[in-house]
Each structure stands twice: as structure tokens, then as C-alpha cells.
Amino acid sequence: IFEVQTEDGKVLAIKLHRLGRVSFRAVKSKRDYLLHRSSYNWLYLSRLAAFKEFVFMK
């Protein structure tokens, strides 16, 4: 998480989200992203994880 400043001086917080394939090796047993799916794309799962985190932090 970084503190940034806009051109007009407003202070914001920015959080960079980074997950890769290594993070999703055990995803079937640890996360609920694959409720009714037998195959998955790690990039799609990364997007879902980022969205869930965004909703939680909002």
C-alpha cells in the first residue's frame, strides 16, 4: 500500500495486487473461487481474488 498525491494535492492510498500461478497451486482446497468448475485459468482466479479484496477493503 502506497500513499500518493494527485496533481491537485489530494492524498490517496493505492494498493497494488499481484498474484501469480504459484499462489494458486492449492486453490481448490483453500479458496471458494472454483465452486462448480473443474478447470480454471489462473489469470481469471487472480482477477477474482483482487475483486474480493477490493470489495472487502471498500
Backbone atoms as SQL, in Angstrom:
CREATE TABLE atoms (id INTEGER PRIMARY KEY, chain TEXT, resi INTEGER, resn TEXT, atom TEXT, x REAL, y REAL, z REAL);
INSERT INTO atoms VALUES
  (1, 'A', 1, 'ILE', 'N', 0.864, -1.167, 0.000),
  (2, 'A', 1, 'ILE', 'CA', 0.000, 0.000, 0.000),
  (3, 'A', 1, 'ILE', 'C', 0.905, 1.221, 0.000),
  (4, 'A', 2, 'PHE', 'N', 0.607, 2.159, -0.903),
  (5, 'A', 2, 'PHE', 'CA', 1.401, 3.370, -1.034),
  (6, 'A', 2, 'PHE', 'C', 0.517, 4.591, -0.847),
  (7, 'A', 3, 'GLU', 'N', 1.085, 5.633, -0.284),
  (8, 'A', 3, 'GLU', 'CA', 0.399, 6.914, -0.183),
  (9, 'A', 3, 'GLU', 'C', 0.849, 7.744, -1.377),
  (10, 'A', 4, 'VAL', 'N', -0.111, 8.243, -2.153),
  (11, 'A', 4, 'VAL', 'CA', 0.192, 9.022, -3.349),
  (12, 'A', 4, 'VAL', 'C', -0.535, 10.353, -3.287),
  (13, 'A', 5, 'GLN', 'N', -0.125, 11.261, -4.142),
  (14, 'A', 5, 'GLN', 'CA', -0.737, 12.582, -4.187),
  (15, 'A', 5, 'GLN', 'C', -1.094, 12.906, -5.631),
  (16, 'A', 6, 'THR', 'N', -2.319, 13.396, -5.839),
  (17, 'A', 6, 'THR', 'CA', -2.753, 13.765, -7.178),
  (18, 'A', 6, 'THR', 'C', -2.159, 15.112, -7.558),
  (19, 'A', 7, 'GLU', 'N', -2.351, 15.498, -8.806),
  (20, 'A', 7, 'GLU', 'CA', -1.820, 16.772, -9.284),
  (21, 'A', 7, 'GLU', 'C', -2.406, 17.960, -8.535),
  (22, 'A', 8, 'ASP', 'N', -3.656, 17.817, -8.056),
  (23, 'A', 8, 'ASP', 'CA', -4.279, 18.926, -7.326),
  (24, 'A', 8, 'ASP', 'C', -4.034, 18.844, -5.816),
  (25, 'A', 9, 'GLY', 'N', -3.163, 17.937, -5.362),
  (26, 'A', 9, 'GLY', 'CA', -2.767, 17.874, -3.963),
  (27, 'A', 9, 'GLY', 'C', -3.565, 16.926, -3.089),
  (28, 'A', 10, 'LYS', 'N', -4.523, 16.231, -3.650),
  (29, 'A', 10, 'LYS', 'CA', -5.333, 15.293, -2.872),
  (30, 'A', 10, 'LYS', 'C', -4.503, 14.043, -2.566),
  (31, 'A', 11, 'VAL', 'N', -4.504, 13.616, -1.298),
  (32, 'A', 11, 'VAL', 'CA', -3.740, 12.445, -0.883),
  (33, 'A', 11, 'VAL', 'C', -4.627, 11.206, -0.986),
  (34, 'A', 12, 'LEU', 'N', -4.092, 10.169, -1.636),
  (35, 'A', 12, 'LEU', 'CA', -4.818, 8.920, -1.832),
  (36, 'A', 12, 'LEU', 'C', -3.943, 7.750, -1.400),
  (37, 'A', 13, 'ALA', 'N', -4.567, 6.601, -1.212),
  (38, 'A', 13, 'ALA', 'CA', -3.831, 5.363, -0.954),
  (39, 'A', 13, 'ALA', 'C', -4.011, 4.464, -2.168),
  (40, 'A', 14, 'ILE', 'N', -2.930, 3.834, -2.603),
  (41, 'A', 14, 'ILE', 'CA', -3.007, 2.911, -3.729),
  (42, 'A', 14, 'ILE', 'C', -2.446, 1.564, -3.273),
  (43, 'A', 15, 'LYS', 'N', -3.157, 0.507, -3.595),
  (44, 'A', 15, 'LYS', 'CA', -2.715, -0.840, -3.237),
  (45, 'A', 15, 'LYS', 'C', -2.517, -1.627, -4.517),
  (46, 'A', 16, 'LEU', 'N', -1.338, -2.177, -4.683),
  (47, 'A', 16, 'LEU', 'CA', -1.037, -2.997, -5.846),
  (48, 'A', 16, 'LEU', 'C', -1.308, -4.454, -5.494),
  (49, 'A', 17, 'HIS', 'N', -2.045, -5.126, -6.362),
  (50, 'A', 17, 'HIS', 'CA', -2.414, -6.522, -6.136),
  (51, 'A', 17, 'HIS', 'C', -1.650, -7.377, -7.126),
  (52, 'A', 18, 'ARG', 'N', -0.906, -8.352, -6.617),
  (53, 'A', 18, 'ARG', 'CA', -0.139, -9.208, -7.516),
  (54, 'A', 18, 'ARG', 'C', -0.218, -10.648, -7.030),
  (55, 'A', 19, 'LEU', 'N', -0.785, -11.483, -7.853),
  (56, 'A', 19, 'LEU', 'CA', -0.810, -12.919, -7.596),
  (57, 'A', 19, 'LEU', 'C', -0.428, -13.628, -8.884),
  (58, 'A', 20, 'GLY', 'N', 0.226, -14.727, -8.758),
  (59, 'A', 20, 'GLY', 'CA', 0.621, -15.488, -9.941),
  (60, 'A', 20, 'GLY', 'C', 0.200, -16.936, -9.833),
  (61, 'A', 21, 'ARG', 'N', 0.636, -17.720, -10.780),
  (62, 'A', 21, 'ARG', 'CA', 0.247, -19.138, -10.815),
  (63, 'A', 21, 'ARG', 'C', 0.693, -19.899, -9.574),
  (64, 'A', 22, 'VAL', 'N', 1.847, -19.571, -9.044),
  (65, 'A', 22, 'VAL', 'CA', 2.349, -20.273, -7.864),
  (66, 'A', 22, 'VAL', 'C', 1.383, -20.119, -6.691),
  (67, 'A', 23, 'SER', 'N', 0.754, -18.968, -6.576),
  (68, 'A', 23, 'SER', 'CA', -0.183, -18.722, -5.485),
  (69, 'A', 23, 'SER', 'C', -1.439, -19.570, -5.593),
  (70, 'A', 24, 'PHE', 'N', -1.737, -20.089, -6.775),
  (71, 'A', 24, 'PHE', 'CA', -2.982, -20.817, -6.989),
  (72, 'A', 24, 'PHE', 'C', -2.782, -22.328, -7.139),
  (73, 'A', 25, 'ARG', 'N', -1.649, -22.853, -6.698),
  (74, 'A', 25, 'ARG', 'CA', -1.422, -24.300, -6.821),
  (75, 'A', 25, 'ARG', 'C', -2.402, -25.106, -5.984),
  (76, 'A', 26, 'ALA', 'N', -2.765, -24.607, -4.817),
  (77, 'A', 26, 'ALA', 'CA', -3.677, -25.337, -3.929),
  (78, 'A', 26, 'ALA', 'C', -5.021, -24.625, -3.817),
  (79, 'A', 27, 'VAL', 'N', -5.406, -23.905, -4.848),
  (80, 'A', 27, 'VAL', 'CA', -6.606, -23.075, -4.773),
  (81, 'A', 27, 'VAL', 'C', -7.875, -23.894, -4.561),
  (82, 'A', 28, 'LYS', 'N', -7.932, -25.101, -5.093),
  (83, 'A', 28, 'LYS', 'CA', -9.141, -25.909, -4.939),
  (84, 'A', 28, 'LYS', 'C', -9.425, -26.226, -3.479),
  (85, 'A', 29, 'SER', 'N', -8.395, -26.399, -2.683),
  (86, 'A', 29, 'SER', 'CA', -8.600, -26.766, -1.284),
  (87, 'A', 29, 'SER', 'C', -8.668, -25.572, -0.343),
  (88, 'A', 30, 'LYS', 'N', -8.232, -24.395, -0.781),
  (89, 'A', 30, 'LYS', 'CA', -8.145, -23.253, 0.128),
  (90, 'A', 30, 'LYS', 'C', -9.108, -22.113, -0.174),
  (91, 'A', 31, 'ARG', 'N', -9.640, -22.040, -1.358),
  (92, 'A', 31, 'ARG', 'CA', -10.494, -20.911, -1.728),
  (93, 'A', 31, 'ARG', 'C', -11.806, -21.390, -2.306),
  (94, 'A', 32, 'ASP', 'N', -12.793, -20.495, -2.312),
  (95, 'A', 32, 'ASP', 'CA', -14.112, -20.842, -2.851),
  (96, 'A', 32, 'ASP', 'C', -14.304, -20.346, -4.282),
  (97, 'A', 33, 'TYR', 'N', -13.243, -19.997, -4.972),
  (98, 'A', 33, 'TYR', 'CA', -13.344, -19.459, -6.331),
  (99, 'A', 33, 'TYR', 'C', -13.853, -20.491, -7.337),
  (100, 'A', 34, 'LEU', 'N', -13.651, -21.764, -7.055),
  (101, 'A', 34, 'LEU', 'CA', -13.961, -22.825, -8.020),
  (102, 'A', 34, 'LEU', 'C', -15.136, -23.679, -7.577),
  (103, 'A', 35, 'LEU', 'N', -16.184, -23.078, -7.116),
  (104, 'A', 35, 'LEU', 'CA', -17.296, -23.837, -6.550),
  (105, 'A', 35, 'LEU', 'C', -17.823, -24.924, -7.476),
  (106, 'A', 36, 'HIS', 'N', -18.110, -24.602, -8.729),
  (107, 'A', 36, 'HIS', 'CA', -18.718, -25.566, -9.644),
  (108, 'A', 36, 'HIS', 'C', -17.912, -25.713, -10.934),
  (109, 'A', 37, 'ARG', 'N', -16.596, -25.523, -10.853),
  (110, 'A', 37, 'ARG', 'CA', -15.764, -25.609, -12.048),
  (111, 'A', 37, 'ARG', 'C', -14.745, -26.729, -11.892),
  (112, 'A', 38, 'SER', 'N', -14.501, -27.430, -12.975),
  (113, 'A', 38, 'SER', 'CA', -13.487, -28.488, -12.937),
  (114, 'A', 38, 'SER', 'C', -12.151, -28.004, -13.494),
  (115, 'A', 39, 'SER', 'N', -12.170, -26.973, -14.327),
  (116, 'A', 39, 'SER', 'CA', -10.936, -26.396, -14.849),
  (117, 'A', 39, 'SER', 'C', -10.960, -24.896, -14.592),
  (118, 'A', 40, 'TYR', 'N', -9.788, -24.285, -14.617),
  (119, 'A', 40, 'TYR', 'CA', -9.716, -22.859, -14.314),
  (120, 'A', 40, 'TYR', 'C', -8.493, -22.235, -14.961),
  (121, 'A', 41, 'ASN', 'N', -8.532, -20.937, -15.097),
  (122, 'A', 41, 'ASN', 'CA', -7.447, -20.134, -15.634),
  (123, 'A', 41, 'ASN', 'C', -6.888, -19.321, -14.468),
  (124, 'A', 42, 'TRP', 'N', -5.586, -19.396, -14.203),
  (125, 'A', 42, 'TRP', 'CA', -5.020, -18.712, -13.049),
  (126, 'A', 42, 'TRP', 'C', -5.159, -17.201, -13.150),
  (127, 'A', 43, 'LEU', 'N', -5.174, -16.654, -14.371),
  (128, 'A', 43, 'LEU', 'CA', -5.346, -15.213, -14.529),
  (129, 'A', 43, 'LEU', 'C', -6.756, -14.792, -14.117),
  (130, 'A', 44, 'TYR', 'N', -7.750, -15.601, -14.480),
  (131, 'A', 44, 'TYR', 'CA', -9.133, -15.354, -14.076),
  (132, 'A', 44, 'TYR', 'C', -9.265, -15.436, -12.554),
  (133, 'A', 45, 'LEU', 'N', -8.628, -16.428, -11.947),
  (134, 'A', 45, 'LEU', 'CA', -8.679, -16.565, -10.494),
  (135, 'A', 45, 'LEU', 'C', -8.005, -15.388, -9.801),
  (136, 'A', 46, 'SER', 'N', -6.933, -14.884, -10.381),
  (137, 'A', 46, 'SER', 'CA', -6.252, -13.721, -9.816),
  (138, 'A', 46, 'SER', 'C', -7.162, -12.500, -9.843),
  (139, 'A', 47, 'ARG', 'N', -7.911, -12.342, -10.940),
  (140, 'A', 47, 'ARG', 'CA', -8.853, -11.226, -11.035),
  (141, 'A', 47, 'ARG', 'C', -9.955, -11.358, -9.989),
  (142, 'A', 48, 'LEU', 'N', -10.468, -12.567, -9.801),
  (143, 'A', 48, 'LEU', 'CA', -11.493, -12.787, -8.779),
  (144, 'A', 48, 'LEU', 'C', -10.961, -12.473, -7.381),
  (145, 'A', 49, 'ALA', 'N', -9.734, -12.888, -7.101),
  (146, 'A', 49, 'ALA', 'CA', -9.129, -12.625, -5.800),
  (147, 'A', 49, 'ALA', 'C', -8.966, -11.124, -5.573),
  (148, 'A', 50, 'ALA', 'N', -8.529, -10.399, -6.598),
  (149, 'A', 50, 'ALA', 'CA', -8.366, -8.949, -6.483),
  (150, 'A', 50, 'ALA', 'C', -9.706, -8.271, -6.258),
  (151, 'A', 51, 'PHE', 'N', -10.745, -8.731, -6.938),
  (152, 'A', 51, 'PHE', 'CA', -12.072, -8.134, -6.773),
  (153, 'A', 51, 'PHE', 'C', -12.609, -8.381, -5.366),
  (154, 'A', 52, 'LYS', 'N', -12.435, -9.599, -4.849),
  (155, 'A', 52, 'LYS', 'CA', -12.896, -9.896, -3.493),
  (156, 'A', 52, 'LYS', 'C', -12.167, -9.025, -2.476),
  (157, 'A', 53, 'GLU', 'N', -10.872, -8.820, -2.674),
  (158, 'A', 53, 'GLU', 'CA', -10.100, -7.977, -1.769),
  (159, 'A', 53, 'GLU', 'C', -10.564, -6.523, -1.864),
  (160, 'A', 54, 'PHE', 'N', -10.847, -6.057, -3.072),
  (161, 'A', 54, 'PHE', 'CA', -11.338, -4.694, -3.271),
  (162, 'A', 54, 'PHE', 'C', -12.656, -4.480, -2.540),
  (163, 'A', 55, 'VAL', 'N', -13.577, -5.424, -2.682),
  (164, 'A', 55, 'VAL', 'CA', -14.881, -5.318, -2.019),
  (165, 'A', 55, 'VAL', 'C', -14.700, -5.298, -0.506),
  (166, 'A', 56, 'PHE', 'N', -13.805, -6.132, 0.006),
  (167, 'A', 56, 'PHE', 'CA', -13.561, -6.188, 1.442),
  (168, 'A', 56, 'PHE', 'C', -12.987, -4.873, 1.956),
  (169, 'A', 57, 'MET', 'N', -12.037, -4.290, 1.212),
  (170, 'A', 57, 'MET', 'CA', -11.375, -3.064, 1.662),
  (171, 'A', 57, 'MET', 'C', -12.241, -1.829, 1.486),
  (172, 'A', 58, 'LYS', 'N', -13.235, -1.908, 0.616),
  (173, 'A', 58, 'LYS', 'CA', -14.107, -0.767, 0.379),
  (174, 'A', 58, 'LYS', 'C', -14.945, -0.532, 1.601);
